[in-house]
Amino acid sequence: MKFSKRKISLLALFCVLLHIGNVPSIRTLGAEERPVGPVGNHSVPSAEAAGMKSGPEGLQSTVVFAAKDSVIYNIEQKTMTLSGRARIDQEDTTVKAPEIIVNFATSSLDAFGTTDSLKQLVDPAVFSDKQGSFNSETLSYNFKTRKGQTSNVTSNTRELIFSGENVTRLANGEMIIKNGTFTTCDDPEPHYWFKAGTMRIIPDSRIIASPLVMYIRPELFSKRLPAIPILPLPYMVFPAREGRASGFLIPRLSHDSDRGYYLSNFGYFWAINDYLDLRTEGDLAFNGSWRLGERFRYAKRYAFTGTVEGEYERYLKNKRGDADYAEYDSWSLRLTHVQDFDPSTRLDVNVQLQGGDRNYDVNTINQETIINEQANSFGSLARTFDNENSIATLSYERVDDLRNSNVTQLFGAAFYQNRSYPFHSGLFATDDDWRSRLSITSEASLWARLENLDAISSETYTGDARVQFGYFKEYSEGYKALFTQDIDWQTKYMTSGSFDNDRYGSRLRLPLRVQSTLARYFHVNAGVEFNHYMVGNELFSAYDGSEFKQVDVENSTGFSTWNFSVDASTRLYGVVDTPLFDRLFGMKALRHTFIPKISYTWSPDFTGEDYDYYRTVYNGTAYARYNRFANSAYSDIASGQNTIGITLKNLFHGKFRDSETTAGRYSSERDRTMQLLSFTASTAYNFSAESQRFSPLVLEATSNAFSPDFFLSAGAVYDFYGYDKVTGERSNRFNADDGRGLLRFVNGFLNMSFNIHGDGKGGSGSGPIRQYEAPMTQQAIFRDRFRGDDLSNFTTSFPWQLRLSLYLESDRTDPLLPAQTTSLLNASANFAVSKNWQVGFVTGYDIGKSELIFPMVHVYRDLHCWQMGFQWVPFGEFQSYSFQIGLKASLLQDIRFKTSGSSSSWTN
């Protein structure tokens, strides 16, 4: 037959195809791969195309053929050749190539790419579907077996780019590649790659390779060095998707000054099913050190989650036989479980145990226990009732002090019922009936506290039951009151190795209170509280003429106390327009809220001679007073009070214009309110005191008026009284009487933090960086330095960042001694030298001692598909350095090398 190479009409091609018998069904090719580069959607200018649907034995979906140059059909051989930007589309599957031959007799498809004189692929054959695409020199596919083969293939799946000489595609979409490579580096000359004799790619799952060699091609001063093989492995499994996938963990080669070189992070991750997974890992050093850890997780959505993780480490410092050789063992275990049995019942468990030696290295695994020096555990089971109006809980807490053997445990069971109105419905459900305004609140608890402190064991058992009756009445608009009467009964039993006998007792507490609002703006609260303590068969303090002893009391006895208190408060407002500030800062008005509060408390002097709670004895040289109940279960005997207190709180708010542009050309103005300053002053005066009736003046202030990134807080305590020049104790003379001014400074603090940064690459959309909180102690500075992953913080979102915080504290509690001062300056700065380099430092500085606290310098480098991090603590307790380089791709982020050295210390 003579072939004619020319264009034919769509109708002609459609008629020819109708005469084909027994055309096999074309199925969609499956592919996991994504394009290496953009795949253009080529148009078909007056191209030949046909859409066709047939019966069960023919094509089962619409197929569109297109070619730029020609479409040639051989009726006898039942083949069709498409040339020049050839394309076949069927549903979501597309094949594009310079030339495509479809053989209907054998139910196969062949696509051919073109190469240059150097056999480099210029115009590839491209296969793609909704899962991805791949490029190849040739592509063959059989529609019946749904298998295919390709040669010189390149493609990518997720972040992985792979290529191979001979590729077989299976019916389930898997690909078997001979002499293949894969990488995540998209550079034309990749900085690293893996080469394997055989690779099996399971779409959206994993890549199985054996044997495997990792190559790197370093770059030095913009010049590529020859490829270097660094990691040969007989077998390896890599994930080809985000999320959980079973496989071996990628080991890391690390180094530190004590252990030398060691392999870390080698192990296996087992994704058992959708609800369970298990990770086992370990470290092995050439000097004999080793670590073994595991993490088992389980989860079921809307039901429960949990983790069981632990590790054991044998740490050998230096080699056996060395003068400074040492061995350390440490272990830790943590169990967490959270379960929602139903919307009203929840279980939370978090148990943390640690034993052996503790490592003080800055790169330690268990950071929190090193900083806190304790291991905390807790568990609770809670259930709500009556539309969450009531709750019952069982709880457990444990604190292990890692510095010694002290252990504290707390067991508890509690029930609480919120305020309810038992007569608010039914027969009494009317506003006029006083019974509908009656309410009741109740709670009960049982607690057991077990302590082992300094090898002395003690146990305390406490039971508490409380019922509160309430009555609410709104007399008229702006006048209302809530009356409450509590009945609180508590029983306590105590045993301790410090006492010969056990101690027990009970307390009855009867507080009567009223909370009222008068004339809408005045709030008045008043209350009377009665307490009765019953103790018996316990140890009491007594004096036998030479010393105080603990003696038994045969008959039950007790004591009672009571007090009265009332307080009143209101709010006063003042607003002033600020046109000058409006023009300068956009502040339209300033509002001042003044909240004065006056309180009064009265109670008798239960330590006086009118009550038999205290005794006075003569010990031969002087009279001494002692509390008879000092060693009983209850010993809180209050001295007399006739005190009036005053608190003055001032709030300053600014009203600012806030303009925003909407819909391109329209602008709207909104007002926003910001608190500029909060200032509080408080003191008290005790009429019952024989001396020193004024309480110290306490001042507190906070502000962020200047900028949201600037925070200021300050506080001080001043005393009205002077001090004895010999003993330093507070005297009964006013400070002004001694010519030292009205107030004497006792202690105070100033806390400031400031945070600024340059404009980010994303503009305002980048969002603000986290405001740094000024450290209160050196421990907080240590906490900020401990890092789990040095490379995770690399970012060039901002060209520069600066954080400063200052904490000043001065204590003159003992006026005879120089002021005890704490002055800590904490500073951190990061600078993006270029888009690939970032350098920075962070340090604390003790101004009083003129010394740096935990200084650290860090350098980050973006190496295209790699990233590098360097940390250096030049001196101090945590003197150390750490350098690591690793891959950026999330699928291969475990591949990294780390070396470190430190002045680490261990303690038992």
Beta strands, then each sheet from edge to edge (+ up, - down):
strand 1: 63-66
strand 2: 70-74
strand 3: 79-90
strand 4: 93-103
strand 5: 108-112
strand 6: 114-115
strand 7: 121-123
strand 8: 125-129
strand 9: 132-136
strand 10: 138-142
strand 11: 147-157
strand 12: 160-169
strand 13: 175-183
strand 14: 192-202
strand 15: 206-216
strand 16: 219-220
strand 17: 223-224
strand 18: 228-233
strand 19: 236-239
strand 20: 247-248
strand 21: 252-256
strand 22: 260-270
strand 23: 276-285
strand 24: 290-300
strand 25: 304-317
strand 26: 326-342
strand 27: 345-356
strand 28: 358-359
strand 29: 374-385
strand 30: 390-401
strand 31: 407-420
strand 32: 438-453
strand 33: 456-476
strand 34: 479-496
strand 35: 503-518
strand 36: 522-535
strand 37: 539-543
strand 38: 548-552
strand 39: 557-570
strand 40: 572-577
strand 41: 587-603
strand 42: 614-618
strand 43: 623-627
strand 44: 641-662
strand 45: 666-686
strand 46: 697-703
strand 47: 710-719
strand 48: 721-723
strand 49: 730-734
strand 50: 744-757
strand 51: 800-811
strand 52: 820-831
strand 53: 837-846
strand 54: 851-863
strand 55: 866-873
strand 56: 880-887
strand 57: 896-902
strand 58: 906-907
sheet 1: 1+ 3- 2+
sheet 2: 1+ 3- 4+ 5- 10+ 11- 9+ 8-
sheet 3: 1+ 3- 4+ 5- 10+ 11- 12+ 13- 14+ 15- 18+
sheet 4: 1+ 3- 4+ 5- 10+ 11- 12+ 13- 14+ 15- 19+
sheet 5: 6+ 7-
sheet 6: 16+ 17-
sheet 7: 20+ 22- 21+ 57+ 56- 55+ 54- 53+ 52- 51+ 50- 47+ 46- 45+ 44- 41+ 39- 36+ 35- 34+ 33- 32+ 31- 30+ 29- 27+ 26- 25+ 24- 23+
sheet 8: 20+ 22- 21+ 57+ 56- 55+ 54- 53+ 52- 51+ 50- 47+ 46- 45+ 44- 41+ 40-
sheet 9: 28+ 58-
sheet 10: 37+ 38-
sheet 11: 42+ 43-
sheet 12: 48+ 49-
end
